[in-house]
């Protein structure tokens, strides 16, 4: 089985339905009072209704981030890294992604971990994306993104059982992100290799993580600071 396999589709569909429509929220990783709505971004960008007329667009309210990171000997490999950012409109009923920007061969600069529970922490150098977002909407995408892989956060784990996926919890890492000049680090999702999604590889209790391709999958939506 390919190590680049993402989370199984049924998982993404269940999480999307449960969290987008349920408007669930959770505290940020650093314990601040900030909260975020929650959703997986299981969405086909070919279904986008993005309007190319920049003067007549609904501004996005939230964003989400997927990533694929190849790890070898504790380091990310640039040739096999991707970051996909979706912009979300919560004025729609139900809330839904409105456009997407995909970044290939992203260079991750290693940073000191901000917490012992985050095993790897990087700054992502985002270049020109492949996108169906208009120029106006692209200005909403955070220009400076840090992300990481670490221990599965209890707030994320608590969502798995109601969604019927408690069986996969022991095999998951947590996904963490910070954008722009924010002090807040968000525990926003889950991560694993193909073996982890298949319940065949348990996570380590401290870094570095084993070699493999890690998919970072959002559970919570992230608040936008403005375009």
N, C-alpha and C positions, 0 to 999 in steps of 0.2 A: 504494500500500500504506500502511496506517495506521502512523503513527509510534509507536503504542502497542503494536505487536505484540511479544509476549514471545519468549523463546528458543524455537526449534522443539521440538515435543513429543518427537520421537525423541531429541534431545540430553538432555532432562530424564530420559527413561526410562532411557537407558543409564547416565547418571551415578548415578541413584538405585540401580540394580542393582549397579553396580560398587563404589560407595563405601559405601553402607549395609551391604551384605552382606559387603564386604571389610574393613570396619573400618579403613580407611586413616587416617593421621594426618599432621600437618605442624607445623612450628614456627610460633610466632607471629611477626608482622611485626617486632617489636622485637628478635628474636633470643633471647628468653628461652627457658627450658627447657619452658615450658608447651606442651602439645600438644592438638590437638582432633581428634575423629573427623570424617569427611567425608561429606557427602551433599547432593544437590540435593533440594529440597522439593517435587518434582512430585507433589502430593497433592490429592485432592478433599475439601474440608472436609465435604461431605455424607456422607462415609463414616465420620465420627468415631464412636468408641465411648465418648465421654466420659460419665462417670457423674455425675448431678447430685447424688448423695449425697456431700457433702464429707467425711464420716467414713470413706468406704471407697474411696479412690483411690490409685493408684500415683503417687508424685511423679515429675515429669519429671526427666530427667538432663541433657538438652541442649536448646538452642533454635536456631532458624534464622530468618533474616530475608530477605524479598524486599522490594524497593521499586521504585517507578516515580517518576521525577523528570523534570519538564519543565524544560529549561534554555533561557533566553533571555538573550542578551548576558551570559553568565557567571553569571547568577543563577537560582535555582530559582523556579518559579511555584507558589504555594500551592494554587491551584484545581485543579491537575493533578498532585498528589503523593499517593502512597499508601505505606503501610508495612504489611506482613503478617508477623506473627510466629507461628511454629509451635513448639509444645512437643513434645519427643521423649521417648519411653520406650524406653530401651535394654535393659530387662529382658525385653521381648518378643522373639520369635524369628521373623522378623528385627526389628530395631529399627524403629520406625515413629512417625509423628506421631500424637498423641492428641487435640489440639485446636488451634484457630487463632484469632487475634485480628487483625482488619483495621481499620486506621486510615485515614480518608479526609481529603483536604485538609489534610495535615500541614504545619505551618509549620516551615521549616528556618532556624535562625539561623546566619548565617555565622560560622565560627570561623577563627582562624589555622591554616594547615596545619601538622601536626606533623612533616612530612617533605616534602622537595622532590618525591618521587615521588608524593605525593597532591595532585592538582590542586585539588580542592574538598573542604572539610571542614565539616560542619554538626552542629549539635545539633538533634535532632528533638523537637518538642513534641507528645507523644502525649496525646490526649484519650480520651474514652470510645470503646471499640472496638465494632464489630459482631463478635460472638464466639459460639462454641459451647463455650467454656471455662467451667467452673464458677467461682464466686467464689474458691474455694480455689486453683484452678490459676492464676487470673489474678494471684495474689500472687507467682507465680514469674517473671512477665515483668519484665525490667529496667525500672526507672522512668526511667532517664536513659540515653539512647542517642545516641552520636555516630557518624556514618557519612560515607563519602567515596568519591570516584571518583578513580582515578589510573592509574599505569602497571600493566600486568599483572605480577603477581609471579611469579618463576620457579617457586615451589612450586606455583602454580596451573597455569601453563603446562605443567609436567611431567606433569600428569594428563590433558591433552587427547589426546595421542597414543595412550596405551593405550586410551582410550575411543573411538578412531576419529575424533577431531575435530581433528586437527592442522591441517587446512585452514582452520579458522576462527580459529586463534590470532592471526594478524597483525591481525585486525579488532577485538580485544577490549581493553577496559580492565579494570583490577582493581577490586574492591569491598572496602572496608575498614570496620571497625566497632570501637567500644569501648563498653563498657556500665558503668553505675554508677560506682564510684570506682576502677575498675581502671586500672592504668598501662599494661597490655598493649593494643596495637592489633592486632586480628586481620586478616590478609589472608584473607578468607573466601570470596571468590567472583569472579564476572566481571560485566562490564557492557558494554552497547552499545545503540545505537539500532536501529531496525528495519533501517536500511541496513547497520549493522555485522553484525547476525545474517545478513543476506543476502550478506555478503562484498562490499559495494559502497562502504563508507566506512572508510578507515583511521583509526586513532586519532592524535591529536596527541601530540607528545613532551613538551609542557608545557601548562599551563592558560592560559586557560580552554578548556573543551571546546566544540565547535561546538553551535549551537542544535539542539534535538531532545529527544525523550522517551527517557530512559535507563532500561532495566530492569536492576536489580541482582539477580543470581541467585546463591544460595548454592551453594558446592561443599563447604565444611567446616561441620560442626555446631559450635556454640559452647557452652562449658561454662557451666552455671548455678551461681550462687553461693549459692542457697538461697532459700526462699520465706518 
